[in-house]
């Protein structure tokens, strides 16, 4: 992992901690766990919506199922779902972060297709 990747993961973990999650886990891994693995399905529609937003943003880089793949790469972490407020904060963080990430990743994807 290079310096830049480490900084991005650190920022991601900070956002997860601010939103009531495990400070050693990323937002994508937390979302992948609660959208696909967690047996408590109470907030499944919320988690599936967050997973969709994140997966769309990272599709050009990682393909389908970014959140689930991220969870599977770090299965040993314990994930905290949080309460209504922290889930709301997490949703805001995801939307605010994923809109510009989507613009960049999809522009990169488009440019790479045009220049081939």
C-alpha positions in Angstrom: 0.0 0.0 0.0 1.4 3.4 -0.9 1.1 6.6 1.1 -1.9 7.9 -0.8 -3.9 4.7 -0.3 -3.1 4.7 3.4 -4.4 8.3 3.7 -7.6 7.5 1.9 -8.2 4.4 4.0 -7.5 6.5 7.2 -10.1 9.1 6.1 -12.6 6.4 5.3 -12.1 4.8 8.8 -12.4 8.3 10.4 -15.8 8.7 8.6 -16.9 5.3 9.8 -15.9 6.2 13.4 -17.7 9.6 13.2 -20.8 7.7 12.1 -20.7 5.3 15.1 -18.9 2.5 13.4 -15.7 0.6 14.3 -12.8 3.0 13.9 -10.7 0.2 12.4 -13.2 -0.7 9.7 -14.1 1.2 6.5 -17.5 2.5 5.5 -17.6 0.0 2.6 -16.8 -3.0 4.8 -19.4 -1.9 7.3 -22.0 -1.5 4.6 -21.1 -4.8 2.9 -21.5 -6.6 6.3 -24.9 -5.1 7.2 -26.3 -5.3 3.6 -25.3 -8.9 3.1 -24.1 -10.8 6.2 -25.8 -9.5 9.3 -28.7 -11.8 10.3 -30.7 -8.8 11.8 -32.5 -7.6 8.7 -34.3 -4.7 10.4 -32.7 -1.9 8.4 -31.9 -4.0 5.3 -33.4 -1.5 2.9 -31.2 1.3 4.3 -28.1 -0.8 4.0 -28.9 -2.0 0.5 -29.5 1.6 -0.6 -26.1 2.7 0.9 -24.5 -0.3 -0.7 -25.9 0.6 -4.1 -24.6 4.2 -3.9 -21.1 3.0 -2.9 -21.0 0.2 -5.5 -22.0 2.6 -8.3 -19.3 5.0 -7.2 -16.5 2.4 -7.2 -17.8 0.2 -10.1 -15.3 1.5 -12.6 -12.4 0.6 -10.3 -13.5 -2.6 -8.6 -16.4 -3.9 -10.6 -19.6 -5.1 -9.0 -20.0 -5.7 -5.3 -17.3 -3.3 -4.0 -18.8 -3.3 -0.5 -19.1 -7.1 -0.2 -15.6 -7.6 -1.5 -14.3 -5.0 1.0 -16.0 -6.8 3.8 -14.6 -10.2 2.7 -11.1 -8.7 2.6 -11.4 -7.7 6.3 -13.8 -10.3 7.8 -12.1 -10.2 11.2 -13.4 -6.7 12.0 -16.4 -6.3 14.2 -19.0 -4.0 12.8 -21.3 -1.6 14.8 -24.6 -0.8 13.2 -25.2 2.3 15.3 -28.4 4.0 16.1 -30.8 6.1 14.0 -28.7 9.3 14.3 -25.4 7.6 13.4 -27.0 5.8 10.5 -28.3 9.2 9.3 -24.8 10.7 9.7 -23.4 7.7 7.7 -25.9 8.2 5.0 -24.9 11.8 4.6 -21.2 10.9 4.6 -21.8 8.3 1.9 -23.9 10.6 -0.3 -21.6 13.6 0.0 -18.5 11.5 -0.6 -19.8 9.2 -3.4 -21.1 12.0 -5.7 -17.6 13.4 -6.4 -16.0 10.0 -6.3 -18.5 8.8 -8.9 -17.7 11.8 -11.2 -14.0 11.0 -11.0 -14.2 7.2 -11.4 -16.8 7.3 -14.2 -14.8 10.0 -16.0 -11.7 7.9 -15.7 -13.6 4.9 -17.0 -15.0 6.9 -19.9 -11.6 8.4 -20.8 -9.9 5.0 -20.7 -12.5 3.6 -23.1 -12.2 6.5 -25.5 -8.4 6.4 -25.6 -8.2 2.6 -26.3 
